[in-house]
């Protein structure tokens, strides 16, 4: 069943990589604007890779098929793994979530860090893919145990758009990049301990 889930996720990445929904919204604009838009996007969508941090267990990233899903807002424009990525993966592994599925609400990665984007439209265009991911992950079970929003913005979108049967599983942690930037690593560690406790309680009750 795990191999089948991983194949389904790989098949989904191929569909996402061919998506032109956001680009098509610009098709009636002048050609110069369309070219500018196209240059700003890396048409190969980015997905969290499997990675081993500090010689610990392998965190499976997008190919994780456990019953916990971490949802970030969008792919970083930086090189993986950054210091923040390493902290995130380390805490995932240390708290027993190495099999979790890790994904982004917005799938496309910008070429230019501060390029303007229509975030609401992008979330709308990508949300169907997230729902497909959740269906693939929960295929073996009646429900997922936890959907972890990484950061306030991801939480707000998920809280607004998720169906009720998923929204009941929604929890939030601070973003790992925020934790590094503002030296809030201990706060992030506390968040992980909190969701680990919630996870254990949910699995016992089920």
C-alpha positions in Angstrom: 0.0 0.0 0.0 2.9 2.4 0.8 4.4 1.8 -2.6 1.0 2.4 -4.2 0.7 5.7 -2.3 4.2 6.8 -3.3 3.4 6.0 -7.0 0.2 8.1 -6.7 2.1 11.0 -5.3 4.7 10.8 -8.0 2.0 10.7 -10.7 0.5 13.8 -9.1 3.8 15.6 -9.2 3.9 15.0 -13.0 0.4 16.6 -13.3 1.3 19.6 -11.2 4.5 20.2 -13.2 2.5 20.5 -16.4 -0.1 22.9 -14.8 -0.4 26.3 -16.5 -3.4 27.6 -14.6 -1.7 30.7 -13.2 -0.1 31.5 -16.6 -3.3 31.1 -18.5 -4.8 33.9 -16.4 -2.4 36.3 -18.2 -3.1 35.1 -21.7 -5.2 38.2 -22.7 -2.5 40.6 -21.5 0.1 42.1 -23.8 2.8 39.7 -24.8 5.5 41.6 -22.9 3.7 41.1 -19.6 3.2 37.4 -20.4 6.9 36.9 -21.1 7.8 38.8 -17.8 5.4 36.5 -15.9 6.8 33.4 -17.5 10.4 34.4 -16.7 9.5 34.8 -13.1 8.2 31.3 -12.7 10.2 28.1 -12.6 7.8 25.8 -14.5 9.1 22.8 -12.7 7.1 22.9 -9.5 9.2 22.2 -6.3 8.4 19.4 -3.8 10.0 18.7 -0.4 12.7 16.1 -1.0 13.5 13.1 1.1 16.5 14.1 3.3 18.6 12.8 6.1 19.6 15.5 8.5 22.5 15.1 10.9 22.7 11.3 10.1 19.3 10.8 11.7 16.4 8.9 10.1 15.2 9.7 6.6 12.5 12.3 6.5 10.4 11.4 3.4 9.2 14.9 2.5 6.6 15.0 -0.3 6.7 11.2 -0.6 5.7 10.7 3.1 2.7 8.5 3.4 2.1 8.6 7.2 -1.1 9.9 8.7 0.3 13.4 9.5 0.6 16.2 6.8 2.6 19.4 7.2 1.4 22.2 4.9 3.6 25.2 4.2 2.7 28.3 2.3 5.0 28.2 -0.8 8.4 26.9 -1.9 11.4 28.9 -0.9 13.5 30.6 -3.5 16.7 29.5 -1.6 18.8 26.4 -2.0 17.7 23.3 -0.1 18.6 22.5 2.7 18.9 25.9 4.3 19.6 26.3 8.0 15.8 26.7 8.5 15.1 23.5 6.4 17.6 21.6 8.5 15.9 22.7 11.7 12.4 21.8 10.3 13.5 18.3 9.2 15.4 17.7 12.4 12.3 18.5 14.6 10.1 16.3 12.3 12.5 13.4 12.8 13.1 13.9 16.5 9.3 14.0 17.2 8.6 10.8 15.3 7.0 12.4 12.2 9.7 11.2 9.7 7.0 9.4 7.6 4.8 12.6 7.4 3.8 14.1 4.1 5.3 17.6 3.7 3.9 19.9 1.1 3.1 23.5 0.1 -0.2 25.3 -0.6 1.3 27.0 -3.7 3.3 24.6 -5.8 5.2 26.9 -8.2 8.6 28.3 -7.2 9.5 31.9 -8.1 12.8 32.6 -9.9 12.9 36.0 -8.3 12.6 36.3 -4.5 10.5 39.4 -4.2 8.5 39.1 -7.5 4.9 40.2 -7.0 2.3 37.4 -7.2 -1.4 37.1 -6.9 -1.4 34.8 -3.8 -5.1 34.3 -3.5 -5.4 33.2 -7.1 -2.5 30.9 -6.8 -3.9 29.2 -3.7 -7.2 28.8 -5.5 -5.5 27.3 -8.5 -3.4 24.9 -6.4 -6.0 23.9 -3.8 -7.4 21.0 -5.8 -3.9 19.5 -5.9 -3.7 19.7 -2.1 -7.0 18.0 -1.7 -5.8 15.2 -4.0 -2.7 14.8 -1.9 -4.8 14.5 1.3 -7.0 11.8 -0.4 -4.0 9.8 -1.4 -2.5 9.9 2.1 -5.8 8.9 3.9 -6.7 6.2 1.4 -5.7 3.4 3.8 -7.5 5.0 6.8 -10.8 6.7 7.4 -9.1 9.9 8.3 -5.8 11.7 8.7 -4.7 12.1 12.3 -3.3 15.7 11.9 -2.9 18.4 9.3 -0.2 20.8 10.5 -0.3 24.3 9.1 3.3 25.7 9.1 2.9 29.4 9.8 -0.1 31.8 10.2 -0.8 32.4 6.6 -1.0 28.8 5.6 -3.3 28.2 8.7 -5.6 31.0 7.7 -6.0 29.7 4.1 -6.5 26.1 5.3 -9.0 27.1 8.0 -11.0 28.9 5.4 -10.9 26.4 2.6 -10.6 22.9 4.0 -13.8 20.7 4.2 -15.1 20.1 7.7 -13.8 16.6 7.9 -10.3 17.9 7.4 -10.6 21.1 9.3 -11.2 19.1 12.5 -7.7 17.8 12.2 -6.0 21.2 11.6 -3.4 22.5 14.0 -0.7 25.2 13.7 3.0 25.7 14.4 5.2 28.7 13.8 7.1 28.8 10.5 10.6 27.4 10.7 12.1 30.3 8.8 10.5 32.7 11.3 12.0 30.6 14.1 15.5 31.0 12.6 15.2 34.6 11.7 13.9 35.8 15.1 15.7 33.2 17.2 12.4 31.4 18.2 13.8 27.9 17.9 12.6 27.0 21.4 9.1 28.1 20.5 9.1 25.9 17.5 10.4 23.0 19.6 7.5 23.6 22.0 5.0 23.6 19.1 6.3 20.2 18.0 6.0 18.8 21.5 2.4 20.1 21.6 1.4 18.6 18.2 3.1 15.3 19.2 0.9 15.2 22.3 -2.2 16.0 20.2 -1.2 13.2 17.8 -0.8 10.6 20.6 -4.1 11.6 22.1 -5.9 11.4 18.7 -4.4 7.9 17.9 -5.4 6.6 21.4 -9.0 7.9 21.0 -9.3 6.3 17.6 
